[in-house]
Amino acid sequence: MSAQKRITKELSELTTSPPAGITVALADESDLYKWVVTMEGPAGSPYAGGVFTLNLTLPTGYPFKAPTVTFATKIYHPNISNDSPPNSGTMCLGMLKDSEWKPSTKMAAVLEFARQLLKEPNPDDAVEAKIAEQYRDDRASYEKEAKEWVKRYATTSASGNNKK
C-alpha cells in the first residue's frame, strides 16, 4: 500500500471515529502529510480543561518512517520541550524514535499515547530535566505550575478566561 493510500485511510478513520478527546484535520487541504490535531487535556490530570493544538507531520516514507508530533500550544511537561522554536513543543515519545517505530503503528495509537503522556508523564525519559525533577520531588508544585500554563496558554478565549 502506498504512503498516500495508507495516510488517506488513517485520516478518514480518525476524522470519522477519532479517539476520545482528539480531533484531526488537514493543516492544508492540498497536503496529506501535515495534520492539525486538537487534544483535550485528560480528566484527572493537571491539563484537564485545556485544549492543545499539535502539529503532526508524516514523512514521505510513512509508514516505514515515524511521524513528527509537536505541541503548538505551550505546555509545562517533562516530556515536551518548551525551548524556543524550532525545537519548541518537541515531544519525547519512545514509540516515535527511529529505533522503536513499527510500520504497523497507526496514528490513532500515536495520538492516544500522546494524550496518555499528559496523564502519566515519564520523568525518566524527559526533555525538560528541571520539570522532571520537580515532577519527581514536588508533585504539588509541578501540578500547580502545569495548571497555570493551561490557564495561560491552553484555554480558548471563547470561555472568557484566557489570561496573557
ROPADO-755453 format. One record per residue (C-alpha): residue in one letter; x, y, z; residue number from 1. Coordinates in nm, 3 decimals, decimal comma. Layout:
N
<rec><code>a</code><x>X</x><y>Y</y><z>Z</z><pos>NUM</pos></rec>
...
This chain:
164
<rec><code>m</code><x>0,000</x><y>0,000</y><z>0,000</z><pos>1</pos></rec>
<rec><code>s</code><x>0,139</x><y>0,340</y><z>-0,093</z><pos>2</pos></rec>
<rec><code>a</code><x>0,206</x><y>0,605</y><z>0,173</z><pos>3</pos></rec>
<rec><code>q</code><x>-0,074</x><y>0,823</y><z>0,033</z><pos>4</pos></rec>
<rec><code>k</code><x>-0,327</x><y>0,539</y><z>0,040</z><pos>5</pos></rec>
<rec><code>r</code><x>-0,238</x><y>0,448</y><z>0,396</z><pos>6</pos></rec>
<rec><code>i</code><x>-0,245</x><y>0,813</y><z>0,510</z><pos>7</pos></rec>
<rec><code>t</code><x>-0,581</x><y>0,873</y><z>0,339</z><pos>8</pos></rec>
<rec><code>k</code><x>-0,726</x><y>0,562</y><z>0,506</z><pos>9</pos></rec>
<rec><code>e</code><x>-0,596</x><y>0,656</y><z>0,853</z><pos>10</pos></rec>
<rec><code>l</code><x>-0,707</x><y>1,018</y><z>0,819</z><pos>11</pos></rec>
<rec><code>s</code><x>-1,053</x><y>0,900</y><z>0,717</z><pos>12</pos></rec>
<rec><code>e</code><x>-1,073</x><y>0,666</y><z>1,019</z><pos>13</pos></rec>
<rec><code>l</code><x>-0,954</x><y>0,943</y><z>1,254</z><pos>14</pos></rec>
<rec><code>t</code><x>-1,200</x><y>1,201</y><z>1,123</z><pos>15</pos></rec>
<rec><code>t</code><x>-1,500</x><y>0,964</y><z>1,132</z><pos>16</pos></rec>
<rec><code>s</code><x>-1,424</x><y>0,797</y><z>1,467</z><pos>17</pos></rec>
<rec><code>p</code><x>-1,145</x><y>0,982</y><z>1,648</z><pos>18</pos></rec>
<rec><code>p</code><x>-1,007</x><y>0,867</y><z>1,985</z><pos>19</pos></rec>
<rec><code>a</code><x>-1,171</x><y>1,033</y><z>2,287</z><pos>20</pos></rec>
<rec><code>g</code><x>-1,078</x><y>1,399</y><z>2,331</z><pos>21</pos></rec>
<rec><code>i</code><x>-0,895</x><y>1,420</y><z>1,997</z><pos>22</pos></rec>
<rec><code>t</code><x>-0,989</x><y>1,573</y><z>1,662</z><pos>23</pos></rec>
<rec><code>v</code><x>-0,781</x><y>1,564</y><z>1,346</z><pos>24</pos></rec>
<rec><code>a</code><x>-0,787</x><y>1,779</y><z>1,033</z><pos>25</pos></rec>
<rec><code>l</code><x>-0,554</x><y>1,854</y><z>0,745</z><pos>26</pos></rec>
<rec><code>a</code><x>-0,348</x><y>2,168</y><z>0,802</z><pos>27</pos></rec>
<rec><code>d</code><x>-0,393</x><y>2,242</y><z>0,433</z><pos>28</pos></rec>
<rec><code>e</code><x>-0,642</x><y>2,058</y><z>0,209</z><pos>29</pos></rec>
<rec><code>s</code><x>-0,374</x><y>2,012</y><z>-0,057</z><pos>30</pos></rec>
<rec><code>d</code><x>-0,120</x><y>1,845</y><z>0,173</z><pos>31</pos></rec>
<rec><code>l</code><x>-0,198</x><y>1,497</y><z>0,309</z><pos>32</pos></rec>
<rec><code>y</code><x>0,127</x><y>1,491</y><z>0,506</z><pos>33</pos></rec>
<rec><code>k</code><x>0,051</x><y>1,774</y><z>0,750</z><pos>34</pos></rec>
<rec><code>w</code><x>-0,223</x><y>1,738</y><z>1,009</z><pos>35</pos></rec>
<rec><code>v</code><x>-0,350</x><y>1,962</y><z>1,285</z><pos>36</pos></rec>
<rec><code>v</code><x>-0,459</x><y>1,774</y><z>1,595</z><pos>37</pos></rec>
<rec><code>t</code><x>-0,672</x><y>1,923</y><z>1,870</z><pos>38</pos></rec>
<rec><code>m</code><x>-0,640</x><y>1,741</y><z>2,201</z><pos>39</pos></rec>
<rec><code>e</code><x>-0,832</x><y>1,797</y><z>2,522</z><pos>40</pos></rec>
<rec><code>g</code><x>-0,633</x><y>1,769</y><z>2,844</z><pos>41</pos></rec>
<rec><code>p</code><x>-0,734</x><y>1,438</y><z>3,006</z><pos>42</pos></rec>
<rec><code>a</code><x>-0,959</x><y>1,445</y><z>3,312</z><pos>43</pos></rec>
<rec><code>g</code><x>-0,772</x><y>1,377</y><z>3,634</z><pos>44</pos></rec>
<rec><code>s</code><x>-0,454</x><y>1,543</y><z>3,503</z><pos>45</pos></rec>
<rec><code>p</code><x>-0,328</x><y>1,898</y><z>3,560</z><pos>46</pos></rec>
<rec><code>y</code><x>-0,407</x><y>1,953</y><z>3,189</z><pos>47</pos></rec>
<rec><code>a</code><x>-0,781</x><y>1,889</y><z>3,229</z><pos>48</pos></rec>
<rec><code>g</code><x>-0,987</x><y>2,174</y><z>3,085</z><pos>49</pos></rec>
<rec><code>g</code><x>-0,709</x><y>2,271</y><z>2,845</z><pos>50</pos></rec>
<rec><code>v</code><x>-0,725</x><y>2,238</y><z>2,469</z><pos>51</pos></rec>
<rec><code>f</code><x>-0,394</x><y>2,176</y><z>2,296</z><pos>52</pos></rec>
<rec><code>t</code><x>-0,303</x><y>2,207</y><z>1,931</z><pos>53</pos></rec>
<rec><code>l</code><x>-0,047</x><y>1,963</y><z>1,794</z><pos>54</pos></rec>
<rec><code>n</code><x>0,118</x><y>1,956</y><z>1,454</z><pos>55</pos></rec>
<rec><code>l</code><x>0,165</x><y>1,615</y><z>1,302</z><pos>56</pos></rec>
<rec><code>t</code><x>0,391</x><y>1,572</y><z>1,001</z><pos>57</pos></rec>
<rec><code>l</code><x>0,409</x><y>1,243</y><z>0,818</z><pos>58</pos></rec>
<rec><code>p</code><x>0,730</x><y>1,166</y><z>0,627</z><pos>59</pos></rec>
<rec><code>t</code><x>0,708</x><y>1,060</y><z>0,262</z><pos>60</pos></rec>
<rec><code>g</code><x>0,849</x><y>0,726</y><z>0,381</z><pos>61</pos></rec>
<rec><code>y</code><x>0,549</x><y>0,664</y><z>0,608</z><pos>62</pos></rec>
<rec><code>p</code><x>0,467</x><y>0,404</y><z>0,744</z><pos>63</pos></rec>
<rec><code>f</code><x>0,832</x><y>0,293</y><z>0,739</z><pos>64</pos></rec>
<rec><code>k</code><x>0,945</x><y>0,618</y><z>0,896</z><pos>65</pos></rec>
<rec><code>a</code><x>0,790</x><y>0,768</y><z>1,210</z><pos>66</pos></rec>
<rec><code>p</code><x>0,581</x><y>1,086</y><z>1,200</z><pos>67</pos></rec>
<rec><code>t</code><x>0,683</x><y>1,402</y><z>1,383</z><pos>68</pos></rec>
<rec><code>v</code><x>0,442</x><y>1,522</y><z>1,651</z><pos>69</pos></rec>
<rec><code>t</code><x>0,492</x><y>1,862</y><z>1,815</z><pos>70</pos></rec>
<rec><code>f</code><x>0,282</x><y>2,071</y><z>2,051</z><pos>71</pos></rec>
<rec><code>a</code><x>0,193</x><y>2,409</y><z>1,902</z><pos>72</pos></rec>
<rec><code>t</code><x>0,036</x><y>2,506</y><z>2,236</z><pos>73</pos></rec>
<rec><code>k</code><x>0,289</x><y>2,580</y><z>2,511</z><pos>74</pos></rec>
<rec><code>i</code><x>0,275</x><y>2,316</y><z>2,781</z><pos>75</pos></rec>
<rec><code>y</code><x>0,454</x><y>2,257</y><z>3,110</z><pos>76</pos></rec>
<rec><code>h</code><x>0,551</x><y>1,890</y><z>3,088</z><pos>77</pos></rec>
<rec><code>p</code><x>0,872</x><y>1,688</y><z>3,144</z><pos>78</pos></rec>
<rec><code>n</code><x>0,843</x><y>1,508</y><z>2,808</z><pos>79</pos></rec>
<rec><code>i</code><x>0,761</x><y>1,809</y><z>2,590</z><pos>80</pos></rec>
<rec><code>s</code><x>1,020</x><y>2,073</y><z>2,508</z><pos>81</pos></rec>
<rec><code>n</code><x>0,939</x><y>2,434</y><z>2,586</z><pos>82</pos></rec>
<rec><code>d</code><x>1,254</x><y>2,568</y><z>2,417</z><pos>83</pos></rec>
<rec><code>s</code><x>1,226</x><y>2,843</y><z>2,164</z><pos>84</pos></rec>
<rec><code>p</code><x>1,147</x><y>2,746</y><z>1,803</z><pos>85</pos></rec>
<rec><code>p</code><x>1,232</x><y>2,534</y><z>1,608</z><pos>86</pos></rec>
<rec><code>n</code><x>1,252</x><y>2,288</y><z>1,899</z><pos>87</pos></rec>
<rec><code>s</code><x>0,955</x><y>2,412</y><z>2,098</z><pos>88</pos></rec>
<rec><code>g</code><x>0,683</x><y>2,154</y><z>2,150</z><pos>89</pos></rec>
<rec><code>t</code><x>0,904</x><y>1,861</y><z>2,056</z><pos>90</pos></rec>
<rec><code>m</code><x>0,774</x><y>1,553</y><z>2,226</z><pos>91</pos></rec>
<rec><code>c</code><x>0,976</x><y>1,270</y><z>2,368</z><pos>92</pos></rec>
<rec><code>l</code><x>0,770</x><y>0,964</y><z>2,279</z><pos>93</pos></rec>
<rec><code>g</code><x>0,959</x><y>0,634</y><z>2,275</z><pos>94</pos></rec>
<rec><code>m</code><x>0,739</x><y>0,487</y><z>2,003</z><pos>95</pos></rec>
<rec><code>l</code><x>0,834</x><y>0,772</y><z>1,766</z><pos>96</pos></rec>
<rec><code>k</code><x>1,208</x><y>0,708</y><z>1,790</z><pos>97</pos></rec>
<rec><code>d</code><x>1,351</x><y>0,556</y><z>1,471</z><pos>98</pos></rec>
<rec><code>s</code><x>1,478</x><y>0,255</y><z>1,665</z><pos>99</pos></rec>
<rec><code>e</code><x>1,133</x><y>0,181</y><z>1,812</z><pos>100</pos></rec>
<rec><code>w</code><x>0,896</x><y>0,282</y><z>1,533</z><pos>101</pos></rec>
<rec><code>k</code><x>0,694</x><y>-0,001</y><z>1,378</z><pos>102</pos></rec>
<rec><code>p</code><x>0,523</x><y>0,039</y><z>1,038</z><pos>103</pos></rec>
<rec><code>s</code><x>0,214</x><y>-0,134</y><z>1,182</z><pos>104</pos></rec>
<rec><code>t</code><x>0,163</x><y>0,152</y><z>1,432</z><pos>105</pos></rec>
<rec><code>k</code><x>-0,137</x><y>0,364</y><z>1,345</z><pos>106</pos></rec>
<rec><code>m</code><x>-0,174</x><y>0,736</y><z>1,400</z><pos>107</pos></rec>
<rec><code>a</code><x>-0,470</x><y>0,676</y><z>1,633</z><pos>108</pos></rec>
<rec><code>a</code><x>-0,238</x><y>0,482</y><z>1,865</z><pos>109</pos></rec>
<rec><code>v</code><x>0,026</x><y>0,758</y><z>1,847</z><pos>110</pos></rec>
<rec><code>l</code><x>-0,231</x><y>1,023</y><z>1,940</z><pos>111</pos></rec>
<rec><code>e</code><x>-0,381</x><y>0,815</y><z>2,221</z><pos>112</pos></rec>
<rec><code>f</code><x>-0,030</x><y>0,757</y><z>2,355</z><pos>113</pos></rec>
<rec><code>a</code><x>0,045</x><y>1,131</y><z>2,337</z><pos>114</pos></rec>
<rec><code>r</code><x>-0,272</x><y>1,207</y><z>2,533</z><pos>115</pos></rec>
<rec><code>q</code><x>-0,188</x><y>0,937</y><z>2,786</z><pos>116</pos></rec>
<rec><code>l</code><x>0,153</x><y>1,100</y><z>2,835</z><pos>117</pos></rec>
<rec><code>l</code><x>-0,031</x><y>1,411</y><z>2,961</z><pos>118</pos></rec>
<rec><code>k</code><x>-0,191</x><y>1,192</y><z>3,226</z><pos>119</pos></rec>
<rec><code>e</code><x>0,123</x><y>0,995</y><z>3,308</z><pos>120</pos></rec>
<rec><code>p</code><x>0,448</x><y>1,182</y><z>3,235</z><pos>121</pos></rec>
<rec><code>n</code><x>0,764</x><y>0,977</y><z>3,208</z><pos>122</pos></rec>
<rec><code>p</code><x>1,028</x><y>1,168</y><z>3,409</z><pos>123</pos></rec>
<rec><code>d</code><x>1,293</x><y>0,905</y><z>3,324</z><pos>124</pos></rec>
<rec><code>d</code><x>1,278</x><y>0,996</y><z>2,955</z><pos>125</pos></rec>
<rec><code>a</code><x>1,248</x><y>1,372</y><z>2,994</z><pos>126</pos></rec>
<rec><code>v</code><x>1,344</x><y>1,653</y><z>2,756</z><pos>127</pos></rec>
<rec><code>e</code><x>1,286</x><y>1,910</y><z>3,033</z><pos>128</pos></rec>
<rec><code>a</code><x>1,511</x><y>1,792</y><z>3,319</z><pos>129</pos></rec>
<rec><code>k</code><x>1,403</x><y>2,064</y><z>3,566</z><pos>130</pos></rec>
<rec><code>i</code><x>1,036</x><y>1,985</y><z>3,515</z><pos>131</pos></rec>
<rec><code>a</code><x>1,106</x><y>1,611</y><z>3,551</z><pos>132</pos></rec>
<rec><code>e</code><x>1,292</x><y>1,676</y><z>3,876</z><pos>133</pos></rec>
<rec><code>q</code><x>1,003</x><y>1,886</y><z>4,005</z><pos>134</pos></rec>
<rec><code>y</code><x>0,755</x><y>1,616</y><z>3,897</z><pos>135</pos></rec>
<rec><code>r</code><x>0,951</x><y>1,357</y><z>4,098</z><pos>136</pos></rec>
<rec><code>d</code><x>1,037</x><y>1,570</y><z>4,403</z><pos>137</pos></rec>
<rec><code>d</code><x>0,749</x><y>1,815</y><z>4,443</z><pos>138</pos></rec>
<rec><code>r</code><x>0,441</x><y>1,687</y><z>4,260</z><pos>139</pos></rec>
<rec><code>a</code><x>0,213</x><y>1,954</y><z>4,409</z><pos>140</pos></rec>
<rec><code>s</code><x>0,415</x><y>2,246</y><z>4,273</z><pos>141</pos></rec>
<rec><code>y</code><x>0,457</x><y>2,069</y><z>3,937</z><pos>142</pos></rec>
<rec><code>e</code><x>0,078</x><y>2,031</y><z>3,910</z><pos>143</pos></rec>
<rec><code>k</code><x>0,021</x><y>2,392</y><z>4,018</z><pos>144</pos></rec>
<rec><code>e</code><x>0,263</x><y>2,520</y><z>3,751</z><pos>145</pos></rec>
<rec><code>a</code><x>0,114</x><y>2,289</y><z>3,484</z><pos>146</pos></rec>
<rec><code>k</code><x>-0,236</x><y>2,420</y><z>3,567</z><pos>147</pos></rec>
<rec><code>e</code><x>-0,111</x><y>2,779</y><z>3,545</z><pos>148</pos></rec>
<rec><code>w</code><x>0,027</x><y>2,712</y><z>3,196</z><pos>149</pos></rec>
<rec><code>v</code><x>-0,304</x><y>2,553</y><z>3,095</z><pos>150</pos></rec>
<rec><code>k</code><x>-0,487</x><y>2,868</y><z>3,207</z><pos>151</pos></rec>
<rec><code>r</code><x>-0,235</x><y>3,088</y><z>3,030</z><pos>152</pos></rec>
<rec><code>y</code><x>-0,190</x><y>2,903</y><z>2,701</z><pos>153</pos></rec>
<rec><code>a</code><x>-0,444</x><y>2,623</y><z>2,656</z><pos>154</pos></rec>
<rec><code>t</code><x>-0,784</x><y>2,775</y><z>2,723</z><pos>155</pos></rec>
<rec><code>t</code><x>-0,985</x><y>2,933</y><z>2,448</z><pos>156</pos></rec>
<rec><code>s</code><x>-1,085</x><y>3,297</y><z>2,463</z><pos>157</pos></rec>
<rec><code>a</code><x>-1,446</x><y>3,189</y><z>2,395</z><pos>158</pos></rec>
<rec><code>s</code><x>-1,464</x><y>3,065</y><z>2,754</z><pos>159</pos></rec>
<rec><code>g</code><x>-1,356</x><y>3,412</y><z>2,863</z><pos>160</pos></rec>
<rec><code>n</code><x>-1,067</x><y>3,302</y><z>3,084</z><pos>161</pos></rec>
<rec><code>n</code><x>-0,770</x><y>3,322</y><z>2,851</z><pos>162</pos></rec>
<rec><code>k</code><x>-0,514</x><y>3,520</y><z>3,052</z><pos>163</pos></rec>
<rec><code>k</code><x>-0,200</x><y>3,651</y><z>2,889</z><pos>164</pos></rec>
